Amino acid sequence: MCDTLVALPNSTADGNLLFAKNSDREPDEAQGIIRIPNLEHSEDTLQCTYIEIPQVSKTYECILSKPFQMWGAEMGINEHGVVIGNEAVFTKVKFQKNNQGLTGMDLLRLALERSNSAQAAIHCITSLLAAYGQNACGGYKNKSFYYHNSFLIADKQEAWVLETAGNEWAVEKVRDIRSISNSLSITDNAYQLSPSARDFAKHKKWWNGIEPFNFQKVYSDWLYTTIGRASMRQACTTDLSLKKKGQLSVTDCMRILQTHNQDEEKFRPTKANTGSICMHATGLLNPSSTTGSMVTVIRSSGPHTVWLTGTSSPCLSVYLPFFFGSDVLTQFKQPSSFPDDSLWWKAEKLHRWISKDYRKRKQIIEAKRLAMQQEFIAEEQELIRLNASIEKIESFSKRCLQLYSQQLDQWLTHIE
């Protein structure tokens, strides 16, 4: 489960495009942050999660948030300001389950590495979809978890929703503010459809060929879409964003990603369900937790800022700023399958301790967490206003990472 939202420049407080996503995965599926430099390639092929595909001659610099064991990524941005988040969607199109295709995370990373605009990213994904399909397991320990994917794709000036069902797809142009969740949401207003979307649906008798073609209605699987409460979460992120339309800020986006879509005063992780934006796993019907979160500021001029938690549970986390042209992430320790001294696992130890008595124990960190977050945001805004050099911005990013890591150590010492 995941949730992704975008606000075009005309809907934000500072006139920059804002993009935000929570990545919901299995609770032990640690998620790391990586920077991939722009590269020239001499090799002919590229190994993705399950299959090899032809490599291109040049790829772009990317900052990605990715499950530790995957080649692909859940969300990220490239040097051209192209930013993408993906969602699992559940459709009537069946899987062969032989892992002879690309995962949604593969498609996302490939599009970021190879595209200099949002429209180029759409073309990249749909071309790869036609060539290789997405018959690939998206689970970690759950090896039977197969799903199709939707994508929210943006660049400096525009954004698009791309939703898929097998090899079929639909595209919708974003107006002002848009969010997506774990369901098809493009109805009869598609900007573009895959060439065979109508014929395939008619052949399967999902569409009679007479009534208006509604991609969502024709291709959605009702059961999994309903259990996941996708429409509830999409309504929540949309409503919270629209309330701030014209004044939406980075802080607002972070707060949206931290909400549980319940009475926050009474919220308990043990009572969480699939309607939460900040998701906490509770069992069979609610198996996912938010294992990473991102808010990006895409500027038409000046550096883009990539705010990433690098940790689970946004409601207990601090978003850290990262920038292109910086080496801060070069030494960033990637998490493994077991608890280690990476940022993700250090925070996870704290988060799981807090969750045992959430309302009481959260107060131990809350004042400091909020103050640190606002300090980081305020300093970032001042550096951007002053048109600071990449050296100063890099120093700021490094200091934020160090301060938060040190604070985690202090909190962990306290609970031990």
Sequence and secondary structure as in RCSB ss.txt:
>XXXX:A:sequence
MCDTLVALPNSTADGNLLFAKNSDREPDEAQGIIRIPNLEHSEDTLQCTYIEIPQVSKTYECILSKPFQMWGAEM
GINEHGVVIGNEAVFTKVKFQKNNQGLTGMDLLRLALERSNSAQAAIHCITSLLAAYGQNACGGYKNKSFYYHNS
FLIADKQEAWVLETAGNEWAVEKVRDIRSISNSLSITDNAYQLSPSARDFAKHKKWWNGIEPFNFQKVYSDWLYT
TIGRASMRQACTTDLSLKKKGQLSVTDCMRILQTHNQDEEKFRPTKANTGSICMHATGLLNPSSTTGSMVTVIRS
SGPHTVWLTGTSSPCLSVYLPFFFGSDVLTQFKQPSSFPDDSLWWKAEKLHRWISKDYRKRKQIIEAKRLAMQQE
FIAEEQELIRLNASIEKIESFSKRCLQLYSQQLDQWLTHIE
>XXXX:A:secstr
 EEEEEE GGGBSSSSEEEEEEEEE TT  EEEEEE  EE   SEEE SS EEE  SEE  EEEEEETT SS SE
EEETTS EEEEEEE BS     S  S  HHHHHHHHHHH SSHHHHHHHHHHHHHHH    B  SS TT B EEE
EEEE SS EEEEEEETTEEEEEE  SEEEE SS    S  SEE TTHHHHHHHTTS  SSS   HHHHHB HHHH
HHTTHHHHHHHHHHHHHTTTTTB HHHHHHHHH  SS TTT  GGG  TT SS    BTTB  EEEEEEEEEE S
SS  EEEE  SS GGG   EEE TT  GGGG     SS  SSHHHHHHHHHHHHHTTHHHHHHHHHHHHHHHHHH
HHHHHHHHHHTT  HHHHHHHHHHHHHHHHHHHHHHHHHH 
